Amino acid sequence: MKAFVVYTLLRAVLFLAAWILILGVWKLIDGGAVTGANLFWAAIGALIVSGVASYFVLSGPRDALARRVEERASKAVSKVDELRTKED
């Protein structure tokens, strides 16, 4: 569970950082007030940027999460196999 929480929080932080960065650049270029449309398009851009960045930046936490999921899946399969052999 810890690996999942850590990875999810890092993804959220990466998204928020990308969103704030995009809004800041947008404000510098446009110079106007931040509107609802700007927030929406900045969020879309942040989804794309954070998705690509997370592939490279969060590979360690993602691998840890994958290992944990694999361990739990192996334990579940072992338990099911054990129950099957007890039934026979």
NORGI-V628943 format. One record per backbone hydrogen bond with DSSP energy under -1.0 kcal/mol. NH is the residue of the N-H (numbers start at 0). CO is the residue of the C=O. Records with the same first field share a line. If there is no record, write none. Layout:
BEGIN
NH: CO, CO
END
This chain:
BEGIN
4: 0
5: 1
6: 2
7: 3
8: 4
9: 5
10: 6
11: 7
12: 8
13: 9
14: 10
15: 11
16: 12
17: 13
18: 14
19: 15
20: 16
21: 17
22: 18
23: 19
24: 20
25: 21
26: 22
27: 23
28: 24
29: 25
30: 26
38: 34
39: 35
40: 36
41: 37
42: 38
43: 39
44: 40
45: 41
46: 42
47: 43
48: 44
49: 45
50: 46
51: 47
52: 48
53: 49
56: 52
57: 53
61: 57
62: 58
63: 59
64: 60
65: 61
66: 62
67: 63
68: 64
69: 65
70: 66
71: 67
72: 68
73: 69
74: 70
75: 71
76: 72
77: 73
78: 74
79: 75
80: 76
81: 77
82: 78
83: 79
84: 80
85: 81
86: 82
87: 83
END
